[in-house]
């Protein structure tokens, strides 16, 4: 899937701002409540039932794209980036699919983990790659 599902052009892709109307329509005006918000590192996997429904025409385009992308485990943040949709829009759509038992959601343990901890682990991982000469070298 080389094109983003998000549609519209963003700044730098034609100079026009991204419309707020389309995300509003995708989520039917709903937003994610803070207590229901999934962390961006949450892992998502399509269920066998979801994969069976891909052959049926009743799934909306974005929901179909989410299921197809989740054939293998993928994080919420990566999914949003692949689809070219705002993270909170993807959270709402993922919540719908999870409620319908079309996605399995694996939320990481929150004990002792914070955004700062995650950023430090990412930086340490990047430094390790740089120090070793990069992936595939060594």
C-alpha positions as CSV (number, residue, x, y, z in Angstrom):
1,X,0.0,0.0,0.0
2,X,2.0,2.9,-1.2
3,X,-0.6,5.7,-1.0
4,X,-2.0,7.0,2.3
5,X,-5.6,6.4,3.0
6,X,-6.0,9.8,4.6
7,X,-6.7,11.5,1.3
8,X,-6.4,15.3,0.9
9,X,-3.2,17.0,0.7
10,X,-1.2,18.2,3.6
11,X,1.2,21.1,3.9
12,X,4.0,20.5,1.6
13,X,2.0,18.1,-0.6
14,X,0.4,20.8,-2.8
15,X,0.3,23.6,-0.2
16,X,-3.3,23.0,0.8
17,X,-4.1,22.4,4.5
18,X,-5.6,19.1,5.5
19,X,-9.4,19.3,5.9
20,X,-10.8,18.6,9.4
21,X,-14.1,17.5,7.9
22,X,-13.0,14.1,6.6
23,X,-11.7,12.9,10.0
24,X,-14.9,14.1,11.6
25,X,-16.9,12.0,9.1
26,X,-14.7,9.0,9.6
27,X,-15.3,9.0,13.3
28,X,-18.9,10.1,13.0
29,X,-18.0,13.1,15.2
30,X,-16.7,10.9,18.0
31,X,-13.5,11.5,19.9
32,X,-11.6,9.2,22.2
33,X,-12.1,9.8,26.0
34,X,-8.9,10.1,27.9
35,X,-9.6,6.9,30.0
36,X,-10.4,4.9,26.8
37,X,-7.3,6.2,24.9
38,X,-4.9,3.5,23.8
39,X,-1.2,4.2,24.1
40,X,0.5,4.8,20.7
41,X,2.7,1.7,21.2
42,X,-0.4,-0.6,21.6
43,X,0.0,-3.6,19.3
44,X,-2.9,-4.5,17.0
45,X,-3.6,-7.8,15.2
46,X,-6.6,-8.7,13.0
47,X,-8.7,-11.6,14.1
48,X,-9.5,-14.6,11.9
49,X,-13.1,-13.3,11.7
50,X,-11.8,-9.9,10.4
51,X,-9.6,-11.6,7.7
52,X,-12.7,-13.6,6.6
53,X,-14.7,-10.4,6.3
54,X,-12.2,-8.8,3.9
55,X,-13.9,-10.7,1.1
56,X,-17.2,-9.1,1.9
57,X,-18.0,-5.6,0.5
58,X,-19.7,-4.2,3.7
59,X,-16.5,-2.9,5.3
60,X,-15.7,0.8,4.8
61,X,-12.5,1.6,3.0
62,X,-10.6,2.8,6.1
63,X,-11.7,-0.1,8.3
64,X,-10.7,-2.5,5.5
65,X,-7.3,-0.9,5.3
66,X,-6.8,-1.2,9.0
67,X,-7.6,-4.9,9.0
68,X,-5.3,-5.5,6.0
69,X,-2.5,-3.7,7.7
70,X,-3.0,-5.7,10.9
71,X,-2.5,-9.1,9.3
72,X,0.7,-8.9,11.2
73,X,1.2,-7.2,14.6
74,X,1.5,-3.4,14.1
75,X,1.6,-0.5,16.6
76,X,-1.2,2.1,16.7
77,X,1.3,4.8,15.8
78,X,2.7,2.9,12.9
79,X,-0.8,2.1,11.7
80,X,-1.7,5.8,11.8
81,X,1.4,6.7,9.8
82,X,0.8,4.0,7.2
83,X,-2.8,5.2,6.7
84,X,-2.0,8.9,6.7
85,X,-4.6,9.5,9.4
86,X,-4.5,11.4,12.7
87,X,-3.6,9.1,15.6
88,X,-6.9,9.9,17.4
89,X,-8.9,9.1,14.3
90,X,-7.2,5.7,14.1
91,X,-7.9,5.2,17.9
92,X,-11.6,5.7,17.3
93,X,-11.7,3.3,14.3
94,X,-9.6,0.7,16.1
95,X,-11.9,0.9,19.1
96,X,-14.9,0.2,16.8
97,X,-13.1,-2.8,15.2
98,X,-12.1,-4.1,18.6
99,X,-15.7,-3.8,19.9
100,X,-16.8,-5.8,16.9
101,X,-14.1,-8.4,17.7
102,X,-12.3,-7.8,14.4
103,X,-9.0,-6.7,16.1
104,X,-7.1,-8.0,19.0
105,X,-5.6,-5.2,21.1
106,X,-2.4,-5.7,23.2
107,X,-1.9,-2.7,25.5
108,X,1.5,-2.6,27.1
109,X,1.9,-2.7,30.8
110,X,1.7,0.8,32.2
111,X,3.6,0.0,35.4
112,X,6.6,2.3,35.6
113,X,6.5,3.2,31.9
114,X,6.1,6.8,30.8
115,X,6.6,8.7,27.6
116,X,10.0,9.8,28.8
117,X,11.0,6.2,29.4
118,X,9.9,5.2,25.9
119,X,11.8,8.1,24.4
120,X,15.0,7.1,26.3
121,X,14.6,3.5,25.1
122,X,14.2,4.7,21.5
123,X,17.3,7.0,21.8
124,X,19.3,4.2,23.3
125,X,18.3,1.9,20.5
126,X,19.2,4.4,17.9
127,X,22.6,5.0,19.5
128,X,23.2,1.3,19.5
129,X,22.4,1.1,15.8
130,X,24.7,4.0,15.1
131,X,27.5,2.6,17.2
132,X,27.4,-0.8,15.5
133,X,27.6,0.8,12.0
134,X,23.9,0.3,11.3
135,X,21.7,-2.6,10.5
136,X,23.2,-5.3,8.3
137,X,26.8,-4.2,9.0
138,X,28.8,-5.8,11.5
